[in-house]
């Protein structure tokens, strides 16, 4: 079994940790978490029974795979502080948005195995969508090891790094758009007399079920939409109104603005 280290014990780090342990990909005794905030480490140790340390270098030495689960604005500083213990055998994984492989290679060396990942917050409930891209030093065995980690708390796919900004737009930031849609549907139900808690349940379960239909049937979303729209019925009336107010165009423009922002952040 591989030994796994996390640098950072924030929400995403804990979400990934929970998925890995629940799936049995790595046992708690083979995992070490590093964080400067001792209360976070104590909570992680109590919940998961993993090894903890406030020394990032110790965590890097421990792991065969080292996941940097820290914010983009500090990952450079963190990598710089541990670069002398990052050997060519280790697999370095970063979930910091907009931080390119080139940037990481410039800090820890272009001879290192580096995988850049963009997960999303549904990792907290075991339903993440993660995109992975790698540098040329990463072999198939190493890539499959990391894929097994990210598949343990959702779905994961390999993409080219040129698509990572699109990934940020559609899945990285996507949960926020879906939450807005759920809230809007629930607001309409409340306006029509449904209690708030019940409205959220009806709206959220509907989104969950519809998403599962897309995933499980393999049918085009438009075909599934047509299946609900009876001639002269209530659903096509709603669809026509949504089209009148530009729902799809608004979503497309919103996602593209997110992608553009990610590109600008990456070029800083």
FIGU-323904 format. One line per 3 residues: their letters; for each residue z, y, x of C-alpha. Coordinates in Angstrom, 2 decimals, padded with zeros to 5 digits. Last residue first. Example, Ala and Ser with C-alpha at 12.3 -4.5 7.8 and 13.67 -1.06 7.14 Angstrom:
BEGIN
sa = 007.14,-001.06,013.67 ~ 007.80,-004.50,012.30
***
This chain:
BEGIN
xxx = -013.16,036.53,-000.57 ~ -016.18,034.40,-001.39 ~ -014.19,031.75,-003.28
xxx = -012.56,034.39,-005.49 ~ -015.99,035.82,-006.40 ~ -017.32,032.36,-007.24
xxx = -014.23,031.60,-009.37 ~ -014.70,034.89,-011.25 ~ -018.34,034.00,-011.94
xxx = -017.29,030.58,-013.23 ~ -014.75,032.18,-015.58 ~ -017.37,034.64,-016.82
xxx = -019.73,031.70,-017.42 ~ -017.06,029.91,-019.48 ~ -016.48,032.98,-021.64
xxx = -020.20,033.64,-022.12 ~ -020.80,030.05,-023.22 ~ -017.80,030.13,-025.57
xxx = -018.90,033.42,-027.13 ~ -022.46,032.14,-027.54 ~ -021.18,029.04,-029.28
xxx = -018.99,030.96,-031.72 ~ -021.48,033.73,-032.45 ~ -020.13,035.16,-035.71
xxx = -023.07,033.90,-037.76 ~ -022.87,030.52,-035.99 ~ -019.24,030.15,-037.08
xxx = -020.26,031.05,-040.65 ~ -023.08,028.48,-040.66 ~ -020.70,025.82,-039.31
xxx = -018.15,026.62,-042.04 ~ -020.75,026.25,-044.80 ~ -022.03,023.09,-043.09
xxx = -018.51,021.71,-043.39 ~ -018.01,022.56,-047.08 ~ -021.09,020.81,-048.39
xxx = -024.64,021.79,-049.35 ~ -026.00,018.77,-047.49 ~ -023.11,016.87,-045.84
xxx = -022.12,018.08,-042.36 ~ -019.73,015.58,-040.78 ~ -022.44,013.33,-039.31
xxx = -024.32,016.43,-038.13 ~ -021.40,017.32,-035.85 ~ -021.50,013.85,-034.31
xxx = -025.22,014.29,-033.64 ~ -024.61,017.71,-032.09 ~ -021.88,016.27,-029.86
xxx = -024.44,013.78,-028.48 ~ -023.23,010.20,-028.95 ~ -021.45,008.32,-026.16
xxx = -019.27,006.71,-028.81 ~ -015.98,006.60,-026.89 ~ -015.95,009.96,-025.12
xxx = -017.43,012.07,-027.93 ~ -015.29,010.28,-030.54 ~ -012.21,010.79,-028.36
xxx = -012.86,014.53,-028.30 ~ -013.05,014.58,-032.10 ~ -009.78,012.68,-032.39
xxx = -007.91,015.01,-030.04 ~ -009.35,018.12,-031.70 ~ -008.35,016.81,-035.14
xxx = -004.91,015.85,-033.85 ~ -004.40,019.40,-032.61 ~ -005.51,021.07,-035.85
xxx = -003.49,018.83,-038.20 ~ -000.41,019.00,-035.97 ~ -000.63,022.78,-035.55
xxx = -000.96,023.23,-039.33 ~ 002.07,021.01,-039.96 ~ 004.21,023.15,-037.69
xxx = 002.97,026.36,-039.36 ~ 003.43,025.31,-043.01 ~ 000.12,025.21,-044.95
xxx = -000.52,028.05,-047.41 ~ -004.16,029.07,-046.88 ~ -003.25,031.65,-044.25
xxx = -001.33,028.85,-042.52 ~ -004.52,026.76,-042.47 ~ -006.46,029.68,-041.00
xxx = -003.79,030.21,-038.36 ~ -003.94,026.50,-037.51 ~ -007.67,026.71,-036.85
xxx = -007.13,029.77,-034.64 ~ -004.29,028.12,-032.69 ~ -006.35,024.99,-032.09
xxx = -009.29,027.08,-030.89 ~ -007.05,029.12,-028.55 ~ -005.56,025.91,-027.15
xxx = -009.09,024.63,-026.57 ~ -010.02,027.76,-024.61 ~ -006.87,027.45,-022.48
xxx = -007.59,023.76,-021.80 ~ -010.95,024.76,-020.31 ~ -009.62,026.62,-017.26
xxx = -009.98,023.71,-014.85 ~ -012.29,021.80,-017.17 ~ -015.36,023.93,-017.93
xxx = -015.04,027.03,-015.77 ~ -013.21,025.51,-012.80 ~ -015.70,022.62,-012.79
xxx = -018.56,025.14,-012.70 ~ -016.95,026.69,-009.61 ~ -016.67,023.20,-008.09
xxx = -020.36,022.45,-008.55 ~ -021.46,023.53,-005.05 ~ -018.77,021.20,-003.66
xxx = -020.80,018.22,-004.81 ~ -019.09,016.12,-007.46 ~ -016.91,012.99,-007.48
xxx = -015.29,012.09,-010.79 ~ -011.73,011.68,-012.04 ~ -010.25,010.76,-015.43
xxx = -006.59,010.87,-016.41 ~ -003.23,010.34,-014.72 ~ -003.89,007.25,-012.59
xxx = -007.53,008.24,-012.10 ~ -006.31,010.93,-009.68 ~ -004.53,008.44,-007.40
xxx = -007.26,005.78,-007.61 ~ -009.84,008.44,-006.68 ~ -007.81,009.22,-003.54
xxx = -007.93,005.61,-002.38 ~ -011.61,005.37,-003.35 ~ -012.42,008.35,-001.12
xxx = -010.60,006.78,001.83 ~ -012.48,003.50,001.41 ~ -015.81,005.29,000.99
xxx = -015.43,007.27,004.23 ~ -014.22,010.88,004.48 ~ -015.38,012.59,007.70
xxx = -018.39,014.18,005.98 ~ -016.26,016.48,003.81 ~ -015.22,015.60,000.30
xxx = -015.56,016.69,-003.31 ~ -013.32,015.65,-006.20 ~ -013.28,016.72,-009.85
xxx = -010.27,016.00,-012.06 ~ -010.00,015.74,-015.83 ~ -006.36,015.20,-016.70
xxx = -005.09,013.09,-019.61 ~ -001.74,011.73,-018.39 ~ 000.37,014.17,-020.41
xxx = 001.15,016.65,-017.60 ~ -002.27,015.89,-016.10 ~ -003.45,017.83,-019.16
xxx = -002.96,020.83,-016.79 ~ -006.23,020.47,-014.90 ~ -007.43,018.82,-011.70
xxx = -009.74,020.47,-009.13 ~ -009.77,018.42,-005.93 ~ -010.86,019.12,-002.35
xxx = -010.91,016.14,-000.02 ~ -010.51,016.55,003.74 ~ -010.66,013.92,006.50
xxx = -010.10,015.78,009.79 ~ -012.60,016.40,012.61 ~ -013.38,019.91,011.32
xxx = -009.91,021.09,012.30 ~ -006.68,022.04,010.53 ~ -007.36,025.73,009.84
xxx = -011.15,026.13,010.05 ~ -011.54,022.79,008.29 ~ -009.51,024.14,005.37
xxx = -011.77,027.19,005.06 ~ -014.90,025.04,005.28 ~ -013.52,022.71,002.58
xxx = -013.30,025.68,000.25 ~ -010.23,027.30,-001.29 ~ -011.26,028.48,-004.78
xxx = -008.52,026.51,-006.57 ~ -005.81,024.84,-004.47 ~ -005.74,021.11,-005.31
xxx = -005.97,020.06,-001.65 ~ -006.15,016.53,-000.23 ~ -005.81,015.63,003.46
xxx = -006.50,012.00,004.32 ~ -004.71,011.04,007.54 ~ -006.34,009.08,010.37
xxx = -007.61,012.23,012.13 ~ -004.02,013.44,012.62 ~ -002.29,016.30,010.83
xxx = 000.90,016.83,012.87 ~ -000.30,019.97,014.72 ~ -001.72,021.42,011.50
xxx = 001.68,021.66,009.81 ~ 002.39,025.42,009.78 ~ -001.29,026.37,009.53
xxx = -001.65,024.19,006.45 ~ 001.24,026.01,004.76 ~ -000.08,029.47,005.67
xxx = -003.56,028.65,004.41 ~ -002.16,027.06,001.24 ~ -000.20,030.20,000.36
xxx = -002.54,032.27,-001.84 ~ -004.30,029.19,-003.22 ~ -001.07,027.86,-004.78
xxx = 000.44,024.58,-003.58 ~ -000.11,020.90,-004.34 ~ -001.24,019.94,-000.81
xxx = -001.69,016.20,-001.17 ~ -001.18,014.15,002.00 ~ -002.63,010.62,002.06
xxx = -001.40,008.33,004.85 ~ 001.95,010.06,004.35 ~ 005.12,010.20,006.43
xxx = 003.99,012.56,009.21 ~ 002.84,015.07,006.60 ~ 006.19,014.86,004.79
xxx = 008.14,015.41,008.00 ~ 005.94,018.40,008.80 ~ 006.67,019.87,005.39
xxx = 010.42,019.92,006.08 ~ 012.42,020.49,002.87 ~ 012.47,016.75,002.32
xxx = 012.34,014.20,-000.49 ~ 011.89,010.44,-000.80 ~ 011.13,009.18,-004.29
xxx = 013.51,007.98,-007.02 ~ 011.40,009.41,-009.85 ~ 013.73,011.46,-012.04
xxx = 016.67,012.03,-009.68 ~ 014.48,012.59,-006.64 ~ 012.26,015.01,-008.56
xxx = 015.26,016.99,-009.85 ~ 016.83,017.16,-006.39 ~ 013.54,018.34,-004.91
xxx = 013.24,021.11,-007.49 ~ 016.84,022.18,-006.82 ~ 016.09,022.29,-003.05
xxx = 013.29,024.86,-003.21 ~ 011.46,024.59,000.13 ~ 009.38,021.67,-001.10
xxx = 008.27,018.34,000.34 ~ 007.84,015.15,-001.66 ~ 007.68,011.69,-000.06
xxx = 006.19,008.56,-001.63 ~ 006.25,004.97,-000.37 ~ 009.69,004.21,-001.83
xxx = 008.45,005.43,-005.23 ~ 005.72,002.74,-005.30 ~ 002.06,003.76,-005.14
xxx = -000.74,002.86,-007.56 ~ 001.88,001.51,-009.98 ~ 000.39,003.36,-012.94
xxx = 003.70,005.00,-013.87 ~ 004.33,006.02,-010.26 ~ 000.94,007.70,-009.78
xxx = 001.06,009.40,-013.16 ~ 004.54,010.81,-012.61 ~ 003.62,012.13,-009.17
xxx = 000.53,013.85,-010.51 ~ 002.56,015.66,-013.15 ~ 005.29,016.50,-010.64
xxx = 002.78,018.07,-008.24 ~ 001.10,019.92,-011.09 ~ 004.40,021.36,-012.34
xxx = 005.73,022.36,-008.92 ~ 007.06,020.04,-006.21 ~ 004.87,021.16,-003.30
xxx = 003.52,019.27,-000.31 ~ 003.08,015.80,-001.75 ~ 003.06,012.73,000.46
xxx = 001.67,009.24,-000.15 ~ 002.04,006.03,001.80 ~ -000.71,003.54,001.10
x = 000.00,000.00,000.00
***
